[in-house]
Amino acid sequence: MTIRVEVAYAEPRRQFLRALDLPAGATVADALAASGLAEELSLDTAALTVGVWSKPVTRDRRLDAGDRVELYRPLKADPKESRRHRARREPRQP
């Protein structure tokens, strides 16, 4: 039996989305290896956080049919600090 999953990664100027058929019981690590993402985009996928449908997971997590494996780039700025900075710059509205 096989399951169909997707592997997704995005940057501002390029994106990667690949559907894969994997054996039942495949893991996140199996999907990343089968996708060819690391080679195609010259990425060190081991250095990136992974998730399934926006929820961080470990690479040994077993996948279910229809799962979407996502790789997350590190944040360039802390969102809380960015909001504080904007709040200091923008005048308050009545």
N, C-alpha and C positions, 0 to 999 in steps of 0.2 A: 504494500500500500504506500502511496506517496501523498504528500501534502504540498499545496501551492502557497508560497510566501513571497513577500517582496522585501527588497533591501533598498533603503533610501538614504541619500546624503545630499546636502545642498550647501552651496556657497553663494555669495552674491552674483558671481558671473558664470557659474556652472552648476549642474545638478546631475545626479545619478539616480536612476530608478530601474531596478531589474526584477522581473518576476522569475521565480525559480520553482522547479519541482524537486522536492527533496524526499528522502525516505522518512516514513513516520518515525518519530523519536529523535529527529535532527535537532541540533541545538543552535543557538545564536551564532556560536563560533563556526559551526558547519555552514550556515547560511552566508556568513561573511567570506569564508574561504571559497565557496562555490560561486559567489557573485563576481569575483575578479575585480572588485572595487579597488583594493589596495594597489594592484598592478596597473590598472587602467588610469587611475588618478594620481599615482605615486604618493599614496598616503600611508602613514604609520597608523593603521587602524587600532593597534594595541594601545595607543596613547589617547584615544577618543572614548568618551562615554557612549554606551549603547543603551537602547531602550526598545520596547515594543509598544507601539501605539502611545507614545509620549510618556511612558512610565519607565524609568531607569531599571535595568535588569543586569544580571551577571551573564557572562558569555556561556555559562553551562546551562542556562535555562532552556528547557525543551520547548519547541515551537508547536503551535497548533495550526491547522489549515486556516488560511486567511490572515495570519499575523503579518505585521509590517515591522521589520527590523530597521531601526533608525540610528544613525551615528550623529552625535552632537558635537559641534565645534565648541571650543572654550569661549566663554563670554569675554568680550573686549573691555567691558565696563560693568561694574556692579549696578544692577537695576535700581537698588535702593538709593545708592549714592547719586545716580543720574537724576532720580526724582527730586532728591534734596537740592541738587544744583539748579534744576529748572525752577523749583519753588522759590529759591532765593532770587532768581533773575526776573521772574514774571510777576507783574503787579497783581494784587488780589482783586478779584471781580466782586462787585457787590451782590 
